[in-house]
Amino acid sequence: MSKQQYSLAHLTALALPPPELVYTAATAGYDFVSIRSIHMGLPHEPNYDLAKNKQMLADTKQALNETGLGLLDIELAKVADGIDPAVYEPAFAVAAELGGRHVLSSIWTNDRQFAREGFAKICELAKPYGLTVELEFVPIAAVSNLKQAVDVLRDTGCENAGLLIDAHHFHRSQDKIEDLEGLPREWFHYFHLCDAGKQIPNNREELTRIMREERLYVGEGGISLQDIVKRLPNMPYSLEIPHIQRAKEIGYESYARQCLDSAKAYFDKCLKNQLHLGY
């Protein structure tokens, strides 16, 4: 069995600029980082637009070279009303320059035709840079569940399109684990790993707050993580486990290490249980 690889997702430590994120991930023992280099325009989020911030780009490149970490993906290329996908191309060029592999995308428009055209255009723009575009369904977005995401991928048929499963979103959208079976294996390139409470919030505000600020260590919550990953191919796990209070209390380096340790401990325990049961 090949060694499981892990990436530190930027949302887990969004306060850290990309160069610092890289060094933190390396110290904590990760294999990759995932950088939020496309600014969402949200007032409470820092702007890490590496295509415009040349010094930060140079520092990020140096950090990757010094640590030997890889850039797994960049985010977030949203399909949304009023956004021309062409604005993302500079970020794609930077991702390729840094050795990135994937671009995370999600759909936030209810215009079905525009959604498909926009996603296909993002795939087209990313292809010359050797990047795949991973469609993530998000419970608060227009494409909010597995079926809707699969429909987009089948309708557009882009060669470099993929499907990103986020454990939190999969659980909150109440998708069935069995629905992962039979999907094209080539769609899967990495997986967003985290945990969350079994009870699903009944309002959008609380759902959003937990999604961005209070996810749980792997194995700490109520998501059937083992059942999900058993139905997915072997691929890197990007640990997207934002928990603002915990990170403040122990610092981002310790928190990133705790996230990684929880994932490794969870899967070690799963493996031991399988061996004990004779699987």
WOGIQUI-V174157 format. One record per pair of residues at least 4 apart in sequence whose C-alpha atoms are under 6 Angstrom apart, sorted by the first residue. I is the first residue (numbers start at 1). GAP is how many residues later the second one is. D is the distance in Angstrom with one decimal. If there is no record, write none. Layout:
# WOGIQUI-V174157
i->[I/I]
gap->[GAP/GAP]
d->[D/D]
This chain:
# WOGIQUI-V174157
i->[5/5/6/6/6/6/6/7/7/7/7/7/8/8/8/9/9/9/9/10/10/10/10/11/12/12/12/16/16/18/19/19/19/24/25/26/28/31/32/32/32/32/33/33/34/34/34/35/36/36/37/37/38/38/38/39/50/51/51/56/64/64/71/72/72/73/73/73/73/74/75/75/76/76/77/78/78/78/79/79/79/80/80/81/85/95/96/96/101/102/102/102/103/103/104/104/105/105/106/106/107/107/108/108/109/110/111/114/123/126/127/132/132/133/133/134/134/134/134/135/135/136/137/137/137/138/138/139/139/143/145/151/153/162/162/163/163/165/166/166/167/169/170/189/190/190/190/191/191/192/192/192/192/193/193/194/194/194/195/195/195/195/195/196/196/196/197/197/198/201/204/209/210/210/213/213/213/214/214/215/215/215/217/217/218/218/219/247/247/247/250/252/261/274/275]
gap->[26/231/24/25/230/231/232/23/24/25/26/231/25/230/231/25/229/230/231/4/24/25/26/231/228/229/230/4/5/42/40/41/44/229/5/4/229/38/37/38/39/40/38/39/38/39/40/39/38/39/11/12/11/37/38/8/7/39/40/4/4/5/29/28/29/27/28/29/30/29/28/29/28/29/28/27/28/29/28/29/39/28/29/28/37/5/4/33/30/29/30/31/30/31/29/30/29/30/29/30/35/36/33/34/33/32/4/4/10/5/4/28/29/28/29/27/28/29/30/28/29/28/6/7/8/6/31/5/34/5/28/4/4/25/26/24/25/26/4/26/26/4/5/46/45/46/47/46/47/45/46/47/48/45/46/24/46/47/21/22/23/26/28/19/20/25/24/25/24/6/4/4/4/5/29/30/31/28/29/26/27/28/42/45/44/45/47/4/5/8/4/4/4/5/4]
d->[6.0/4.8/5.5/5.5/5.5/4.9/5.6/5.7/5.8/4.2/4.8/4.4/4.8/5.8/5.4/4.7/5.7/5.5/5.0/5.2/5.6/5.3/5.9/5.8/5.3/5.0/4.0/5.8/5.5/6.0/5.8/4.3/5.7/5.6/5.3/5.6/4.8/5.5/5.2/4.6/5.5/5.7/5.2/5.9/5.4/4.9/5.7/4.9/5.6/4.8/5.1/4.9/5.7/5.8/5.7/5.5/5.1/5.8/5.8/6.0/5.6/5.4/4.7/5.5/5.5/5.7/5.7/4.4/5.4/5.1/5.8/4.9/5.4/5.5/4.7/5.4/5.1/5.9/4.7/5.9/5.8/4.9/5.0/5.8/5.8/4.9/5.3/5.7/5.3/5.0/4.8/5.8/4.7/6.0/5.9/4.9/5.8/5.0/5.5/5.2/5.9/5.6/5.1/4.7/5.7/5.7/6.0/5.8/5.8/5.4/5.6/4.6/5.6/4.8/5.8/5.9/4.4/5.1/5.4/5.0/5.6/4.8/5.4/4.8/5.4/4.7/5.7/4.3/5.6/5.7/5.6/5.9/5.8/4.2/5.8/5.3/5.6/5.6/5.9/4.4/5.6/5.9/5.9/6.0/5.2/5.0/5.8/4.9/5.9/6.0/4.9/5.9/5.9/5.9/5.0/5.3/6.0/5.4/4.8/5.8/5.0/5.2/6.0/5.5/5.2/4.7/4.7/5.1/4.2/5.5/6.0/5.6/4.5/5.9/5.2/4.8/5.4/5.9/4.2/5.2/5.6/5.7/5.8/6.0/5.4/5.2/5.8/5.1/5.3/5.5/6.0/5.8/6.0/5.2/5.8]
